[in-house]
Amino acid sequence: MKLKGLFSTAVAVLCGLVVLAGYFVRLDILVNASNTLITWAILLTAFAILLGIINLLIVHVGKITRKQKGGFYSIILIFAMLATFAIGLLAPHFPPASPAFDFAFRAVQLPVEASLMALLAVTLTYASIRLPRRRLSVFSVIFIITGLLVLLGTAPLPFLGDTPLVSDTLRPTIAQVLAASGARGILIGVALGALATGLRVLFGADRPYGGK
């Protein structure tokens, strides 16, 4: 087991160094090796997602066979999953299947995402209403005012339409300056965390591939 762990660490460190060198040293052999390793990683990730989908399918089939509550929704999920998977496989080779795949995306995926965004807006509004009851501070007041301004700038008022000052000035400033600055800060933090984790894997300090 110790030799196996050392071998896994050596392979992970070597692959990481090759990919990292491919970004900084523009040698054909390094660039080709880096691109090949990245392609393998993408294929492994896709295969892992496929295994997750198969596991989800097995769980819902077991739920149906055991006649648990909600089995009817499991049947709908399995049928929709298999139909979408079949249409996705046929679309590149059978042109009439492409409109069906696009329709499935527009009729199912987009409405679900829109519903989730609407639910998020309602949840944030409800949280901003309850926030002063639990903790009244300057930041909670700023959060409430910001949420109200964004909502007023996004959704027009009934019988009044858009609010020019909010829609044209305040909302773009909040969304494109303040919120974008915060998002960039979060992304920088994520990048630094990923870099630190990658360096720990390269140096063998962390071994997520060891199965523990």
Secondary structure, DSSP 8 states (H G I E B T S, - for coil): -HHHHHHHHHHHHHHHHHHHHHHHS--HHHHHHHHHHHHHHHHHHHHHHHHHHHHHHHHHHHHHHTT-TTHHHHHHHHHHHHHHHHHHHHTTT-TTHHHHHHHHIIIIIHHHHHHHHHHHHHHHHHHHHHHHHH---HHHHHHHHHHHHHHHHHS-BTTTB--HHIIIIIHHHIIIIIHHHHHHHHHHHHHHHHHHHHHHHHTTS--GGG--
